[in-house]
Amino acid sequence: MFDDNYGYEGASFDAALTQILPWSMMAKISFLYQNKNYVNRPAYDLLDNIKSNERVDKVSSFSFILEKEFGWFNGFAISLMYDYIRNKSNDDFYNYKNNVCAISFDFGL
């Protein structure tokens, strides 16, 4: 998704905790909160009617990553990832919740 960092103003807070675990494992938990005020961009309902003269979003997200590195195959690693994103918006097109789960296989060639 495309997010224009210059299209809005507002405060944000981001925190992350990384823990090195036994057996060459790593866990990372992160949290993000953003208050996005879109200047000169109206908010719409699902019928394309203007609800407000300014779109306002409150975004919160939570991420968790668990990674295991293996000494063989030149830096092979497996990662399990989970993301939860909640975008509370006064524009109905941008009011959503999202859950993402992923697994990745990395080769350090």
N, C-alpha and C positions, 0 to 999 in steps of 0.2 A: 504494500500500500504506500501511496505517496503522501508525505506529510510536509507541507511547506512551513518551515520554521519561521519564516518572515511574514506569514499570513495572520499571525495571532500574537497577542501579548498576554502575560500572566506569569504567576509564580509556579515553580515546580520543586519537588522534593524527591530525591533518589537515595536509596540506601541499599547496601549489599553486604552480605556476610559470606566469606569463603572459608571452608574448613578442609584441611588436608586430612584424609582418613587413612587407616592402615591398608595395606595391599595395593599401594599405588592408586588410590581412589581420591576423588575430590568432590565435594558438595558445595553448591553455591545457591544461595537464596537471595532474591532481590525484590525490592518494592519500589514502585514509582507512583507519584501523584502529581498531576498537572492541572492547573486551572487555565483554560484557553479561552480568551476573549477575542473573537474575530472582529476586527475593526472594519466597518463598512460592509459587512456581509450579513444579510438577513437570514433568519431562521424560518424554515418552511414546514408545513405539515405534509402528510402523504398525498394530499390532493393538489400539491404545489401552490398552496395559499400561504402568504407571509404571516407568520405567527408573532414575530418580533423583529425589530430593526437591527438587532445584533445577535449573532449566534454565540452561545456560551456553552463550552464543553467542560466537564469535570472528568478527567481520565485517571483511573487507578488500575495498576497492573501488578501482578505477582508472578514471579518466575522461579522455577526450581530446576537445577541441573545436577545430575549425578554422572560422574565420568570415571572410567576405569582405564588406565594405561597398561599396556602389555609390553614387556621388554623385547619380545620377538617381532619380526616383520618390520624392523626399522621405525619404531614409534607408533605402532598400531594402538588406537584408542576407540572405545565405544562410549557413547553418551546417551543418556536418557534425559529428555527435556519436557517440561510442562509449563505452559503460560496461560494465565487467566487475565483477560483484559475487559474492563468495564468502562464504557464511554457513556456518561450521562450527559445528554445534550438537549437543548430546547428545540433543536432541529430534528424532526422525526427520522430523517434519513441517516442520521449519525448517532442515534440512540441504540446501543447494542451491548451484548455480552459475547465474549468469545473465549473458547477453550481450545488450546492447541497442545497435542501430544506428539512427540517426535523421537526418533532414534537415529543416531548418526554413527557412521563408521569412518574413522579418519586414518589415513596412512601418511606418515611423515616421510615422504620420499626425498 
